[in-house]
């Protein structure tokens, strides 16, 4: 399963590390760079689906990293601004501009929103399980006329489960399938997202579909436990 890549460029190490950690927590492959030079070095060897940029860099400007709007396969841009920037620089434009101070959670939400809007047609398909219908492009789950919006990670987790109903997966297997191998994520991360998914399913009367198999892991099933 392809994992989206995010590059965070900010001179403030605490901010940069917090964003990278939270982006990895939701299942994205996130990397950090302290300035324009480090960012260009990373981009020379890899591509980002989204770049989160500070509008004030110690060794250049965000303009140095912004691709032309017409560039093929260009990364989506989230600009974190201190107010001096409006998100438009010369012939370049950010896809979203967030004014500081801004919470880490808000930045992560914006990144996930941009990724949803860039999903391929294949990713826009629906998954069905009984009366459950998952709209992957919008992370929206429907059941008998009721609808709930899922977090992007919960939607990916549910899509994975719905593709293999009644099969038991350990936490390690779920981490390997849904999180990038290049980053370290604790097994408790799986439990957090399972709990969030169950809460969403509970609002539709389907919380029992995600079942804990003692000593083994989790399975997705309509069968009684």
N, C-alpha and C positions, 0 to 999 in steps of 0.2 A: 504494500500500500504506500503510495507516494506521500511523502511528508513535505509540507510547505516550509520554505526557508525564509527567515527574517533576519535582517542585519540592523542592529541598533548602533547608532553613531552618536555618542554624547561624551563630552570631556569629563563629566561628573561620574566617577567610578561607581559610587553608591547607587545612583539612578540607573546607570547602565546595567550593573549587575542585577539589580532588582527586576528590571524589565526582562532581561535574558532569562532569569530564573522563572518568572511567572509565565513567560511565553513557552518555555520548555514544559512547564507544569501542565499546560493545556494541550500538549502534544505536538508543538511546532519545533522545528530545528532552528534555534536562535543562536546568534553569534554577536559579539560586541566589538566595537572599535572606538578608540578614544578620539580619533580625529579623521580628517580627510585623507591623509597619507595612509593610515592603517586601513581605512575603508577601501581605498583604491587597490591596495595590495590584496585584500580579501577578494574583491570583485574581479581581480585579474585571474583568479583561479576558480571562481564559483559564481553562480547567479543567485540573486535574491528574488523571491516573489513579492516581498514587501520590505521597504527600508523605513526605519523610524529614525528621523534626523533631528538633531538640535539645530536651530537657526544660528547658533553662535558656536563656532568651532575654533580651537586654538591655532590651527595651521591651515586655514582656508575658510571657505564658505559653503553652505549647503548647495549653492549653485554649481559648485565643482562636481557634485555627485548626482545632480538631478538629470535624468535622461530626457531627451526630447519627447514631447507627447506622442509623436508619431513613431518612435523607436519600436521595432518589433519585439514583442515579449518583454517590454519594459517592466520594471518593478513598480508596484504601487507605492506611493510616498505618503507617509504620515509625518507632518512637520510639527515639532514641539517648539513653540515660539514664546519668547519673552514679551511679545507685543510689538516689537519693532518691525516684524515681518508680517505680511498679510497672506503669505502662502504663494505669492506670485513673484518670481524673480526673472527679469528679462523675458525670454521666450519660454520659460519653464513654469510649471504649475504643480503644486502638491495636490494629491487627491483628497487630503484632509489636513486641516490645521487645528491644533489644540493649543490653547493658551495656558501657559504656566501660571500658578501651580496647578498641576493635574495629577490625579491619582494614577497609580500603576494599573489598576483595574480598568480605568477608562481607556487607557492606551491599548491594553490588550483587547478590549471590546471593539475598538476601532479597527485594529489589525484583523480581527476575526471577521468583522463586517466586510472589509475590503476583499478578504479571501473568498468569502461567500459569493460576492458579486463577480469574482473572476473564475468561478467554477466552470469546468468544461461541460459541454452538453451531456457527456456520459455521467458526470457528477450530478446533473440536474434531474436524473431519473428518480422515480419513486420506488421505495421498497414496501412490500406488503407482507403482513403476517396476521392471518385471521382478519379481524376488523381494524387492525392497526395499519396506518399508512404513513410512511415517513417521507416527507418532501426534503430531499437532501440539499437542494440548492438554498433553501430558506431555513433549514434546521427546524422544521415545523412537523409536529406529530399530531395525527388526527385519529380519533376513535369514536365511531357512532355519532358523528356530528360535532363532537367536542374537539378543541384544538389547544395545544400547548407548545410554546417555543422552547427548544432545547439549546443548551450551550453547544458550541461547535464540537467540543470533545465528546460530549454526551451523544451527539448525533452520530459521530464516527463510531463510537462504542456500540451504539444500538444497531447501526448498519452492519457492523461486524457480527454481532450476535444474530441478527435476523437472517444473515446469510448461512448460518450454521446452527439452526435450532436444535435443542436437546443435547448439544455437545458440551461437555465440561471443559473449561479453559482455566488453567492456573493463572495466578497473578503474573508469574514470569512470562507465560505465553502471551498474555494480553499486553504486557509492556513491550515485548518483542514485536508484536504485530502493529501496535498503535502509536508507539513513541519512537523517535529516531534513535538508532543504535549509537550515534555519536555523542549522546548526552546521557548523564546519569540521572535516573529518576527512581525514587524509592517506591517500594511495593505499596506503601500506604496511599500513594497517589491513585492507584487503581481503586482502592476502597472509597476514596473521596468522590471520585466520579461515578462509581456504582451507586453510592448513596444519593447523589444528585439526580441520577437517572431514575432511581426508584421513586424519588419524590415527584418527579414529573409524571411518571407512569401512575403513581398513586392518585394524582389529580384527575386521571382518566379512568380510575377504577381497575388498573392493570398492574399494580405494584408486585403481584405475585409472579409475574412473568420473569423477573430477574431473581434467580434462586441461588442461594448459597449452598454449596455442596461441601459439607464439613470435611476438612483435611485435604480437599482437592482444589476448590476454587469456585467458579461461578458458571452457571448455564442459563440460557434463555429458553423458556419452555412454557407452553400452556398446560402441560401435564401437572397434576398435583405433586407436591414435594413428598 
